[in-house]
Amino acid sequence: MRMRELSRGVALVALLVSGAPAFAADLPILAAPPIDAFGGNFFGRLYHAYADEWGKDAPVADASAAPLPPARRGLDQIAPQPETSPPYPFGEWPFGGASTIGGAIPNAVDTPLQKAFLPASSAPGKWLEDQHIQVYGWVTLGANVSTAKNGYGGNAPAAYSYSPNQAMLDQAVVYIERVPDTVQQSHWDWGFRISGIYGENYRYTTAYGLFSNQYVIHNHFEGYDMPMVYGELYLPQFAEGLLLRAGRYISVPDIEAQLAPNNYMYSHSMTYAVDNYTNTGLVGTLKINKNWLAQLEVSDGTETMPWNAKSVSLPNGYVGQRDPGTQPTVSACLQYQTDSANDNFYGCANGINKGNWGYNNLQWFGGTIYHKFNEQWHIAFESYYEYQKGVNSSLAGPGLTGTPFQYMANAPFLAQCPNGETSCTAGEYSALAYLNYRIDSMNNLSLRGEFYNDERGQRTGFATRYVNEAIGWQHWFSPSIEMRPEIAWYHSLDQAAFDNGTKHEVVIVSSDLTWHF
C-alpha cells in the first residue's frame, strides 16, 4: 500500500510540476472551434470560456453581459489596489470578515461555469445577472513526496497534505453569492454567501457541532463542510461605509486562509494550521476614512456552534457544557493603510472570552504587516500569541472528573504542564514571513520563513519549538487555472515531532493544481 501511494504521489507531482507546463505550451496550438460547431450548447460555451482566456492574465468579458459600474471609488476615498491577481492570490492586502468597502461590486466574478450554463442571453442567466447572484468554485488536486515514512498523518504537524506520499483531492468548493455594492454611497445594499467544501482539507474548517462527527469521531480522510454561510448588510450612511456580516465565516486574522486560491503557497505554515479557523456570529466592519478601518465581532466562541452550550453528563464523570468554549465572545481589529497602499497594518484580538479550555477556545492576540518595496517585491509578516486556561494534563486522575472530549477520535490535545500540575495555561507564539517576488503577470515566487513555539504541546501534541523554511512558485496558465509546486523543510528543536513522533525534521516536495469553474 505504501509503495502504491508513493508511486501515485510521485507521478502526480511529476505531472503537476513538469507535465502541466508542457501541456500548457501545446494547448494554444489547437485552433478554437467556432461556437456554432457545438450548436451554441453548454460544452461549446464552456470550451470557449477557457480557451479564449488561455495565456491571458484577466478573464475575457462576456459580450452579452451588461457593462459593470465603476469597480472602485476615487483615490481621494480609497487607496489604490496594491497587487493584482494573477499572479498573487489577492489584489487587496488580506483582512477578514468583510469585502473591501469602496472596492466591491456585484457581478464582478465572470465565471466559466456561469458563461456556459447560464449565459446572460438566457432567461435564467438574465435573472441571475439582474439579481446579482453568481455561482462559481474550483477543484484543487494535490500530491506530495515526503521523507516521512510512518504512514497516516506522518507529515503532521505540517498541515494540508498531512499524510506523506499521497495524491488527493484537497478541496472541491462551490460558492453561491451576492456581493453588496460597497462602491456607491447612496443606498443600502445586501449580500450573502453559501459555500460548500469537500476533500481532505475539510479537517481544517471543521467546527464542533456542525458535520463534525466525520472528523472528531470517525476521522475520515475526506469529508465535507460549509465554512461560510452568512448574510451581509451594507450601510453607507456611517462614515465611509459600514458592512455587517452575520452567520458562519472565516476567522478575521491571518495572512493565510483555508480556501486554496487565497494563499501564496500550496502548503500552510504551522502558525496558520493551529490557530482560529471559523467563527459563528456577527462582525461589523466600519471604514472610518481612507486610511483607517475598525471591526467589532460578537460570536459564540471559536470553531464551535451555539448548541454546544447545552449541558451533558458523561460516563467519565464530566458534567457541564458539551463544549466549555461555547460562550459569549468578542473580537476587535484595527487596520491602517497608507495613502499609497505600500504599507498595511492589521491588528486583532480574536475569540476573547474567559479563555477556559474548550474544543478550540483560543485567545488570539496578534496581527499582520504588509510592505510593498516596488512592483516586483513585497513582504507579508504575521505574529501572534494565543492561549487557553485550565488545560488538563491527563484525561483522568486525582482531582479530575474527565473531560467532554474523551470520546473523540480527534480530541483537543492535552497540555504538558510543569511540576506535575494536573492543569495549566497552554500558550503558543509565532513569527511568520512571506517574501514575494513577482516575475511577471502570471508568475511569482514566495519564500516562507517561520518560527513557532508550542510551549505546552496543546496545539501540535509536542511541547517544542519549530522552524520552517519553504519556497514555492505560483504559475497561472490563465485566470482560471493555476499550479503551485514547492519544497518545504520543517524542524522541531526540542523533541521529535514529525513522522508520528519519530523524527526531528521532514522535507516535503509537493504541488497542487487548481481549476476554477
Residue pairs with C-beta under 8 A, 6 or more apart in sequence:
2 149
2 151
2 165
5 165
5 166
5 167
6 145
6 165
8 143
8 166
8 167
9 143
9 144
9 145
9 165
9 166
9 167
10 145
10 165
11 143
11 167
12 141
12 142
12 143
12 167
12 511
13 143
13 144
13 145
13 485
13 509
13 510
13 511
16 141
16 143
16 483
16 485
16 511
16 512
16 513
17 483
17 485
17 511
20 477
20 483
20 513
21 475
24 477
27 54
28 54
28 55
30 51
32 47
32 48
32 51
32 52
33 44
33 47
35 44
35 45
35 48
36 44
37 44
38 44
38 45
38 47
42 116
42 117
43 116
45 115
45 116
45 119
46 112
46 113
46 115
46 116
46 117
48 115
49 60
49 111
49 112
49 115
49 116
49 480
50 112
50 478
50 480
50 481
52 60
53 59
53 60
53 478
53 479
53 480
54 477
54 478
55 477
55 478
56 478
56 479
57 84
57 86
57 87
57 441
57 442
57 476
57 479
58 479
59 110
59 479
59 480
61 110
62 110
62 115
62 119
62 120
64 119
64 120
64 121
65 107
65 110
65 120
65 129
66 120
66 129
68 105
68 107
68 108
69 105
69 181
69 183
69 184
70 105
70 183
71 103
71 105
71 108
71 183
72 78
72 81
72 102
72 103
72 183
73 102
73 103
73 183
76 290
77 102
77 240
77 290
78 100
78 102
78 103
78 290
79 290
79 291
79 337
79 338
79 339
79 340
79 341
80 340
80 341
81 91
81 92
81 103
81 341
82 91
82 92
82 93
82 341
82 342
82 344
82 370
82 372
82 378
83 90
83 91
83 92
83 372
83 378
83 438
84 91
84 441
85 91
86 441
86 442
86 476
86 479
86 482
87 438
87 439
87 440
87 441
87 442
87 443
87 444
87 474
87 476
88 264
88 436
88 438
88 444
88 474
89 261
89 262
89 263
89 264
89 474
90 262
92 100
92 103
93 337
93 341
93 344
93 346
93 368
93 370
94 254
94 255
94 257
94 262
94 368
95 252
95 293
95 333
95 335
95 346
96 249
96 250
96 251
96 252
96 253
96 254
96 333
97 245
97 249
97 252
97 283
97 285
97 295
97 297
97 333
98 243
98 245
98 283
98 285
98 295
99 179
99 180
99 182
99 191
99 232
99 243
100 182
101 182
101 234
101 240
101 241
101 243
101 285
101 287
101 293
102 182
102 183
102 240
102 241
102 287
103 182
103 183
104 179
104 180
104 181
104 182
104 183
105 179
105 181
105 182
105 183
106 132
106 178
106 179
106 180
106 181
106 191
107 129
107 132
107 134
107 179
108 179
109 134
109 136
111 134
111 135
111 136
111 516
111 517
112 480
112 516
112 517
113 135
113 136
113 137
113 517
114 125
114 128
114 134
114 135
114 136
117 135
118 124
118 125
118 128
118 135
119 125
120 126
120 129
128 134
128 135
131 178
132 178
132 179
133 176
133 177
133 178
134 175
134 176
134 177
134 178
134 179
135 174
135 175
135 176
136 174
136 175
136 516
136 517
137 172
137 173
137 174
137 175
137 516
137 517
138 171
138 172
138 173
138 260
138 261
138 514
138 515
138 516
138 517
139 169
139 171
139 172
139 173
139 514
139 515
139 517
140 169
140 170
140 171
140 172
140 173
140 199
140 201
140 260
140 512
140 513
140 514
140 515
141 167
141 168
141 169
141 170
141 512
141 513
142 160
142 161
142 167
142 168
142 170
142 266
142 510
142 511
142 512
142 513
143 161
143 166
143 167
143 168
143 510
143 511
143 512
144 155
144 161
144 164
144 165
144 166
144 508
144 509
144 510
145 164
145 165
145 508
145 509
145 510
146 154
146 155
146 164
146 165
146 506
146 507
146 508
146 509
147 164
147 499
147 503
147 505
147 506
147 507
147 508
148 154
148 155
148 164
148 165
148 498
148 499
148 503
148 506
148 508
149 164
149 499
150 499
150 500
150 502
151 163
151 164
151 500
152 163
153 162
153 163
153 500
154 163
154 164
154 498
154 499
154 500
154 506
155 161
155 162
155 163
155 164
155 498
155 506
155 508
156 162
156 460
156 498
156 500
157 270
157 273
157 274
157 459
157 460
157 461
157 462
157 466
157 497
157 498
158 267
158 270
158 273
158 468
158 488
158 490
158 498
158 506
158 508
159 204
159 267
159 268
159 270
159 272
159 273
159 274
160 170
160 200
160 201
160 204
160 266
160 267
160 268
160 273
161 168
161 170
161 200
161 266
161 267
161 508
161 510
163 221
164 499
164 506
164 508
168 199
168 200
168 221
168 222
169 198
169 199
169 200
169 222
170 199
170 200
170 201
170 260
170 512
171 197
171 198
171 199
171 200
171 201
171 202
171 259
171 260
172 197
172 198
172 199
173 195
173 196
173 197
173 259
173 260
174 195
174 196
175 193
175 194
175 195
176 193
176 194
176 195
177 191
177 192
177 193
177 194
178 190
178 191
178 192
178 193
179 191
180 189
180 190
180 191
180 232
180 233
180 234
180 243
181 189
181 234
182 189
182 234
182 236
182 241
182 243
184 236
185 236
185 240
185 241
186 236
187 236
188 233
188 234
188 235
188 236
188 237
189 233
189 234
190 231
190 232
190 233
190 234
191 231
191 232
191 234
192 230
192 231
192 232
193 228
193 229
193 230
193 232
194 226
194 228
194 229
195 226
195 227
195 228
195 229
196 224
196 225
196 226
197 205
197 224
197 225
197 226
197 227
197 258
197 259
198 222
198 223
198 224
199 222
199 223
200 221
200 222
201 258
201 260
202 214
202 215
202 222
202 223
202 224
202 225
203 215
203 223
203 410
204 258
204 273
204 277
205 225
205 227
205 258
205 277
205 278
206 212
206 215
206 216
206 223
206 225
206 277
206 303
207 225
207 248
207 277
207 278
207 280
207 303
207 304
207 305
208 216
208 303
208 304
208 305
208 308
208 323
208 359
208 360
209 304
209 305
209 307
209 308
209 322
209 323
210 225
210 226
210 248
210 305
211 223
211 224
211 225
211 226
214 220
214 223
214 224
215 223
215 410
216 408
216 409
216 410
216 411
217 407
217 408
217 409
218 409
219 409
219 410
226 248
227 248
227 249
227 250
227 258
227 277
227 278
228 247
228 248
228 249
228 250
229 247
229 248
230 245
230 246
230 247
230 248
230 249
231 245
231 246
231 247
232 243
232 244
232 245
232 246
233 243
233 244
234 241
234 242
234 243
234 244
235 241
235 242
235 243
235 244
236 242
238 286
239 286
239 287
239 288
239 289
240 287
240 288
240 289
240 290
241 286
241 287
242 284
242 285
242 286
242 287
243 284
243 285
244 282
244 283
244 284
244 285
245 282
245 283
245 284
245 285
246 281
246 282
246 283
247 280
248 278
248 279
248 280
249 278
249 279
249 280
249 283
250 257
250 258
250 259
250 277
250 278
251 275
251 276
251 277
251 278
251 279
251 302
251 350
251 351
252 279
252 283
252 295
252 297
252 331
252 333
252 348
252 350
253 275
253 276
253 333
253 346
253 348
253 350
253 364
253 366
253 367
253 368
253 382
253 384
254 272
254 275
254 276
254 368
254 382
255 264
255 272
255 368
255 380
255 382
255 432
255 434
256 262
256 263
256 264
256 268
256 269
256 272
257 263
258 277
260 266
260 512
260 514
261 482
261 514
261 516
264 380
264 434
264 436
264 444
264 446
264 448
264 472
264 474
265 434
265 446
265 448
265 470
265 472
265 474
265 484
265 486
266 472
266 484
266 485
266 486
266 510
266 511
266 512
267 470
267 472
267 486
267 488
267 508
267 510
269 430
269 432
269 448
269 450
269 452
269 468
270 430
270 450
270 452
270 460
270 466
270 468
270 490
271 382
271 384
271 430
271 431
271 432
271 450
271 452
272 432
274 428
274 454
274 459
274 460
275 362
275 364
275 384
275 386
276 302
276 303
276 350
276 351
276 360
276 362
276 364
276 386
277 302
277 303
277 360
278 302
278 303
279 297
279 299
279 300
279 301
279 302
279 303
279 329
279 331
279 351
280 299
280 300
280 304
280 305
280 306
281 297
281 298
281 299
281 300
281 329
282 297
282 298
282 299
283 295
283 296
283 297
283 299
283 331
284 295
284 296
284 297
285 293
285 294
285 295
286 293
286 294
286 295
287 293
288 294
290 339
291 336
291 337
291 338
291 339
292 334
292 335
292 336
293 334
293 335
293 337
294 332
294 333
294 334
294 335
295 331
295 332
295 333
295 334
295 335
295 348
296 330
296 331
296 332
297 330
297 331
297 332
298 328
298 329
298 330
299 329
299 330
299 331
299 351
300 306
300 308
300 309
300 326
300 327
300 328
300 329
301 323
301 325
301 326
301 327
301 329
301 351
301 353
301 358
301 361
302 325
302 329
302 350
302 351
302 358
302 360
302 361
302 362
303 359
303 360
304 323
304 325
304 326
304 358
304 359
304 360
304 361
305 326
306 326
307 322
308 321
308 322
308 323
308 325
308 326
308 359
309 321
309 322
309 323
309 326
309 327
310 321
310 322
311 319
311 320
311 321
311 322
312 318
312 319
312 320
312 321
312 322
312 404
313 319
314 402
314 404
314 406
314 407
316 395
316 396
316 401
316 402
316 403
316 406
317 396
317 401
317 402
318 401
318 402
318 403
318 404
318 406
319 401
320 404
321 404
322 404
323 358
323 359
323 361
323 404
324 356
324 357
324 358
324 361
324 404
325 353
325 356
325 357
325 358
325 359
325 360
325 361
326 358
327 353
327 354
328 353
329 351
329 352
329 353
330 352
330 353
331 348
331 349
331 350
331 351
331 352
332 348
332 349
332 352
333 346
333 347
333 348
333 349
333 350
334 346
334 347
334 348
335 344
335 345
335 346
335 347
336 344
336 345
337 343
337 344
337 345
338 344
341 372
342 371
342 372
343 369
343 370
343 371
343 372
344 368
344 369
344 370
344 371
345 367
345 368
345 369
346 367
346 368
346 369
347 366
347 367
348 364
348 365
348 366
348 367
349 364
349 365
350 362
350 364
350 365
351 361
351 362
351 363
351 364
352 363
352 364
353 361
353 363
354 389
355 361
355 363
355 387
355 388
355 389
356 388
356 389
356 390
357 388
357 389
357 390
357 391
357 392
357 412
357 423
357 426
358 388
358 412
359 405
359 412
360 412
361 388
362 386
362 387
362 388
363 386
363 387
363 388
364 384
364 386
365 384
365 385
365 386
366 382
366 383
366 384
366 385
366 386
367 382
367 383
367 384
368 380
368 381
368 382
369 380
369 381
369 382
370 378
370 379
370 380
370 381
371 378
371 379
371 381
372 378
373 379
375 438
376 437
376 438
377 435
377 436
377 437
377 438
378 436
379 433
379 434
379 435
379 436
380 433
380 434
380 436
381 431
381 432
381 433
381 434
382 430
382 431
382 432
382 433
383 429
383 430
383 431
383 432
384 429
384 430
385 427
385 428
385 429
386 427
386 428
386 429
387 425
387 426
387 427
387 428
388 425
388 426
388 458
389 425
390 423
390 424
390 425
391 414
391 415
391 417
391 423
391 424
391 425
391 426
391 456
391 458
392 400
392 403
392 414
392 415
392 422
392 423
393 414
393 415
393 416
393 417
393 421
393 422
393 423
393 424
394 400
394 414
394 422
395 402
395 403
395 406
395 414
396 402
397 422
398 422
399 422
400 422
403 411
405 411
405 412
412 458
413 457
413 458
413 459
413 460
413 461
414 457
414 458
415 423
415 424
415 426
415 456
415 457
415 458
416 456
416 457
416 463
417 423
417 424
417 456
418 424
424 456
425 456
426 455
426 456
426 457
426 458
426 459
427 455
427 456
428 452
428 453
428 454
428 455
428 458
428 459
429 452
429 453
429 455
430 450
430 451
430 452
430 453
431 450
431 451
431 452
432 448
432 449
432 450
432 451
432 452
433 448
433 449
433 450
434 446
434 447
434 448
435 446
435 447
435 449
436 444
436 445
436 446
436 447
437 444
437 445
437 446
438 444
439 445
442 475
442 476
442 477
443 473
443 474
443 475
443 476
444 473
444 474
445 471
445 472
445 473
445 474
446 471
446 472
446 473
446 474
447 469
447 470
447 471
448 468
448 469
448 470
448 471
448 472
448 488
449 468
449 469
450 466
450 467
450 468
450 469
451 465
451 466
451 467
452 465
452 466
452 467
452 468
453 464
453 465
453 466
454 460
454 462
454 463
454 464
454 465
454 466
455 463
456 463
457 463
457 464
460 466
460 497
461 497
461 501
462 492
462 495
462 496
462 497
462 501
463 494
463 495
464 492
464 493
464 494
464 495
464 497
465 492
465 493
465 494
466 490
466 491
466 492
466 493
466 497
467 490
467 491
467 493
468 488
468 489
468 490
468 491
469 488
469 489
470 486
470 487
470 488
470 489
471 486
471 487
472 484
472 485
472 486
472 487
473 484
473 485
473 486
474 482
474 483
474 484
475 482
475 483
475 484
476 482
477 483
479 516
480 515
480 516
480 517
481 513
481 514
481 515
481 516
482 513
482 514
483 511
483 512
483 513
483 514
484 511
484 512
484 514
485 509
485 510
485 511
486 509
486 510
486 511
487 507
487 508
487 509
487 510
488 507
488 508
488 510
489 505
489 506
489 507
490 498
490 505
490 506
490 507
490 508
491 504
491 505
492 498
492 504
492 505
493 504
495 504
496 502
496 503
496 504
497 503
497 504
498 504
498 505
498 506
499 506
